[in-house]
Amino acid sequence: MNKFINEKLMPPMMKFLNTKAVTAIKNGMLYPIPFIIIGAIFLILANFPQQNVADWISQIGWAPIF
């Protein structure tokens, strides 16, 4: 089975994946991921689901930052 996949399926797949359009789409989705993760962390901290933690964040003065 692996021999069939490596000999018959992989060459056309790799030819398709190495085209400029697919590479541009891949890079366009890959580069903003760190910014999306950091933004998600800030959103979670700004709207923390547990009230006691949200109160603690506002007591120590971090609420305006988020």
C-alpha positions in Angstrom: 0.0 0.0 0.0 2.8 2.4 0.9 4.6 1.6 -2.3 1.5 2.4 -4.3 1.0 5.7 -2.5 4.7 6.7 -2.9 5.0 5.7 -6.5 1.5 6.7 -8.0 -0.1 9.3 -5.8 2.7 11.4 -4.4 4.3 12.7 -7.6 1.2 14.4 -8.9 0.3 15.6 -5.5 3.7 17.1 -4.9 3.6 18.7 -8.4 0.3 20.4 -7.5 1.4 21.4 -4.0 4.6 23.1 -5.4 2.8 25.4 -7.7 3.0 29.2 -7.0 -0.7 29.6 -6.3 -0.9 26.8 -3.7 2.4 28.0 -2.1 1.0 31.6 -1.9 -2.2 30.3 -0.3 -0.3 28.2 2.2 2.0 31.1 3.2 -0.9 33.5 3.4 -2.5 31.3 6.0 0.6 30.4 7.8 2.1 33.8 8.5 -0.8 35.4 10.4 -1.3 32.5 12.8 1.0 33.9 15.6 -0.9 37.2 15.5 -4.3 35.3 15.6 -3.1 33.3 18.6 -1.9 36.3 20.5 -5.1 38.2 19.8 -7.2 35.2 21.0 -5.2 35.1 24.3 -5.9 38.9 24.8 -9.6 38.4 24.0 -9.9 35.5 26.5 -8.1 37.6 29.2 -10.3 40.6 28.5 -13.5 38.6 28.7 -12.5 35.9 31.2 -15.4 33.5 31.8 -14.9 33.2 35.6 -16.1 36.3 37.4 -13.5 36.0 40.3 -10.6 36.0 37.8 -12.2 38.9 35.9 -12.5 40.8 39.1 -8.9 40.0 40.0 -7.7 41.3 36.6 -9.5 44.6 37.2 -8.3 44.9 40.8 -4.6 44.7 39.8 -5.2 47.3 37.1 -4.8 45.1 34.0 -8.3 45.6 32.7 -7.5 48.8 30.7 -4.6 46.9 28.9 -7.0 44.3 27.6 
